Structure formats: structure tokens, C-alpha cells
Amino acid sequence: MAKEQTATLDDLKQVQKTVQTLLPTLRPAVVAIQTGDGTASGVIINDEGLILTAAHVAEKPGRELVVVMDDGSRTRGLTLGLDKTTDAALMQLKDRTKKWPHVKVSREVIKAQPGLWCIALGHPGGFDPKRGVVLRVGRVIKQTANSLQTDCVLMGGDSGGPLFNLRGEVIGIHSQIWEDRDHNMHVSMAPFLRAWDDMKSSQVIRIWGTGSGGYLGIHIGSPDAAIVEVQQVQAKSAAHESGLRVGDRIESLDQEPVLSVAQFQNAVRLRPPGTAITLKIRRQQEVREISVTLGKLPKEDEG
Amino acid sequence: MKPLHLIALLLACTPALAEMHAPLTPEQRTNGIGTLAAVDSLTRQLKATVALIIGDKDRPIATATWVGEDGYFLTKASDTPLLEKAKIRISDKQTAAIREIHRHVGLDLVLAQAVGVAGMKPIRFESKPQTTAYGQWLTSPAKAGREIKIGVVSAQRRHIPGDGAAIGVRMDQKPVQGGGVRVEGIAEDSPAAVAGLKKDDILLELAGEKLSQFQRVHEIIRQRQPGELVEVKCRRGVIHLTLQVRLASRSKILQNWEGEDFANGGISIRTDNFPQVIQHDIPLSPLDMGSPLLDLAGTPIGINIARVDRVTTFALPAEIFWKEIQPLIEADRHPPKALKP
């Protein structure tokens, strides 16, 4: 694991070179958003002007907000749907005649692992043409199902701004801070990818069962384990109804090989409840396929 | 323009679901020992270039950067108003008295000398312009050289206009019978709060002038610079008090009025009115101001001058101050001798 090693001067120089090469291509896609009573950030992810931001910036669908581009020019955007449980939201720039500068979204949520170098951009305190966008370089500290924690220090006004990996892909959206310097939280791409269509059609997600993704109802041990073996099956869960049993080893999900507990959990959560999946399992010497319709996180676990 | 978005959301804590990989320990983070191993050779070199300035009751005030082997140093002027009453810690066992040579209010720097010392390891600043670009790694000693920290250039170089000084009190607009102005509110961590002023105190005198109208307080403060000491006489019930208030930048007070300071370790007294700054994201505290800023090759770039908010630290580029400071050192070393007729 790279994170266990000590860094060398060449490592740092390589990070600097990558950051400086990427920055001119990332900057034009980062915007400031004026919310009426405050200021926030966002990032454009296609040439039609679709913007990722935070739900507490958008607040509700259908709000028309002023968006300030990197060069200081102003335009208008409309808030689309949002996921109040994870703080993810979409916006659409109103001017559809332009080809907007944009960046790519990382679809491999699982790869934003602790130790990864990352770049935070945003407009803390509001847009300032003399200062420009504010850059922070740091590392992913922690990944959970829907969020990332980094040591890229954020503050008010950064909300909704992008966190990038060193390939220049968006891996997070700035969401919240605790007082501690290393406690900067970002929405990961999981809630966006999972509820993309709902959010694009201006729906508001309020319930953890939907917001937190699909749910099987099995215990499969520590996230670092390479073998996914069912250790417990919850009564009346989706897994229980499909016939999954304690001791079953899960080898693939929808034909994709399962390589670790973390990867498997992530793949399940990326799919909304109600999705039918096919698991290839090994039960003693026998290999068989089981179809499961993913459920929702049970009520007692809800936030 | 109140930047409260992030803070407002803290109410909506979401339960953490199962984690993927183990989180990074503090040692594995950007400023953990694992990453800092990359700049190990600089760490030893930079340790001896700074010293702590110690005030009353051994309280640390600011960081000094040595600029001469014979004990000349630079530090942040607005954090060291009574510099000659302070001491400088040369080593764990040794402190030295301080002789102030020149106070440059425009740059917020003071040049001084530790009395009777030799063999310091100075930073060799240069007047020739150094370019810095977004994303360039920088390093600074922190905690008077006990640690070293890294970060990047995080914004464009620019001039920071001044917004004047402030004291941090809100006053009753109605005059008080028998003279004075009543304090209605005090900003958290403001000069007034630090000096010990309280709500309902009656301000009687400010900088030697008797008060009867609240506007006069603003007028008197506005003529002064952040970092200056102002004497306040006030009445609390039947008790009369005389307090020394050290003024701060107005922008600092406005930003901090609600007490929502997530800056970790607070921010500097003076945060604006600089001819040019380099903005970086090295995790420093106000006490680290006055320390040098270098690139990873060890070339001096500037001096850290203000901790502004959670994400912002300003440094003065060397080319801005060295051409003014260097002649002062030379003149002090070789004072002109009176010509004999």
C-alpha cells in the first residue's frame, strides 16, 4: 500500500507537476454560486452546463441562482434535484446555446481510498477576482459509503466545490467541516451516480433507505477481507428471501468478479433499492447463481 | 456575504456506514511524518533559523527569523508592540534581551537584534524577484522550529487593501448620564474581549479623550493601525478600570463577530493592508507568523505575515521587504561616524 510508505522529494515533485498541469484545465469548470444569503461553489460536468453542488447550497429544486465563472462573468442556473440525506445536488445552467467548460466525474467510487492525493478547488468566502479560485492539495483520510474525509482544509463558501483525484476527475463535493483542521467532509460520487436520473428530474431524496443505496441484509466480515463469505443472514431481508445462506462465498455480482468485501459493499450500495442483481456463489463444492432484488436499509438503522 | 454554509450543515450529522479501508493515521496525512520524510534534510537546516519571542509570564508572542549571524532578526510588528520588554529564546537554556532597530508599519515587520549573541544561522533573503505559481510546494518551520510543515501556493499573488483598525465593541447610541458610552456587546476573541472589557461597561476615556458620543469611539480607532495599543478608561458599576487594548484589523472583527472561528488556533491581529502577499495552505498558527517561507529546494521565498482564516495564510515576498531591510542592517552595523573638521 502506497500510504504505508514514506514519501520522497520526487513523490512531492511529481504531485506538484500533476497539479500544475491539471489546474488550467480544471479551473474554468469551477464556479461560485450566489445563494441570496450566502455564497458557495460548484463544478460543471458536461458541455450543456450540468453542475454538481451540495444539497444545502441548492436547498430545493427550481431555484434560480447567479453563477460566477472563473473569469468573473456571470450567468444563471436552475437547481434540479437533491439528496438531502447525503448533501448531493444538481444544477443546470440556463444558457443552453453555449458549450460550457467542464470536467469528468470519476465513476470508480471505490478508488478514492485513504492515502490518495487529491486537489480541492472552491471560492471560500465568495468569488474574489484578485485572489482567484483557492487551491488546496492533500490526501483522502477516510472513505465511507457516501462521503470522503480529506486534509484539504475547507471553509464557508467552499460548499459544493469539487474534490479531484490526480487524473483530474471529480471524486467529491465539499460538504461540511468540523473544527479540527483535518476534518473536511466531501460527498463522494456514490450518491450522485446512484440517483442520477432522479436528481436530474428534479426529485428530492429525503429517506435514508433510498439515499443510502441498495441493501442485501448479510454480514460479510471486515472490509479488508479478499474473500466475501456470508457470516450472517438477517431475517426477512432481501438476502434471506433469495435463499442466500451462511457460508456461501460470493464470487461475482452481475458477471463482475468480486475481489474484496469493500468492493462488493460498494457495488451493492451503488445500485438503488429495487434493482435485481445476479450473484454467483460457491456453496461447498457447488457453484450456483442466485437472483436478488435489493431492499432498503431497515428502519431501525435509519438516521 | 456571511460564509456560513458549511457550519450550518453541521446539524445534519449523518450516521457513518461501514468503512472501506482503514482511515489514515495522523502520521500518514499530508503533514504527517510519513510525508514529511520527503523534506527531512530541510527540517534540520530550518530548525535553527527561527526563535520564539517571549513576553510577560513566559508567554510566547511571535516567531523571529534570523537575518544576521550577529543576532539581527525580523518578526511581525503588530504582534510585538512592546518588543524591547520581551525576550528572545536562543535555546532551551538561553534567552537574550532585544534591541529594536526599525518598525515598518507598512510591511508589518520589525527589525531588531538579540543583544550579545553570535553564530546565528540566518535566512539569506534576496531582493531579486522569485516566481511562485499555483500548486508549488512550500515549507515553513512551525512551533519555533520544533516542526516543519508543507503546503502549496493556493491563490494569486496580490495586494491586500487595508480596512482600518477596530476594537470589537457595539455601543448604545444613547449617551450615558454623567458622561461616557455604554458597551452593548463585545465580539468574541476581539481586542476588547482580550483586554477584559465587558457588556454594560461604561467607556469614559479613549486614548486620553473623554467620551460622550459613541461615534467618537469609531473616529478615534479609525485613525490608528491594527496592532497599536490604546488606553481605555471605563467604569463597571462603581469600579473604575484602566485597560490597554491592542487594536485588530476591522476585517478580522467583522468576520469573527459571531464567534464562528474554525481557524484552529485563531487568526492574527492584523490580517490586511499588505503591499503584496503569497497565499498558501501550510497549516500554521498565529504564533508561527514571522517565520520564513521557503521552496522545497530551501530557497527563501518570503516571511509569513498573517493567519487570516481557516484556509488562508499570507506571506510577504522577500523582494517586497528585503530591499528595505538589508540597508537598515548595514547602517546599524556600520553607523556613520561624525566627520572631523
Interface residues (C-beta under 8 A of the other chain):
Chain A: K3 E4 Q5 T6 A7 T8 L9 D11 L12 K13 V15 Q16 V19 Q20 L23 T35 D37 G38 T39 A40 A54 H56 V57 K84 T85 T86 D87 I110 Q113 P114 G115 P124 G125 G126 K130 R131 G132 V133 V134 L135 R136 V137 G138 R139 V140 I141 K142 Q143 T144 A145 N146 S147 Q149 D151 V153 L154 M155 G156 G157 D158 S159 H174 S175 Q176 I177 W178 E179 D180 R181 D182 S212 P223 D224 A262 Q265 N266 R269 D301 G303
Chain B: M1 K2 P3 L4 H5 L6 I7 A8 L9 L10 A12 T14 P15 A16 L17 A18 E19 M20 H21 A22 P23 L24 P26 Q28 R29 T30 N31 I33 G34 T35 L36 A37 A38 V39 A133 Y134 G135 Q136 W137 I150 G151 V152 V153 S154 A155 Q156 R158 H159 F262 N264 Q279 D281 P283 L296 D309 R310 V311 T312
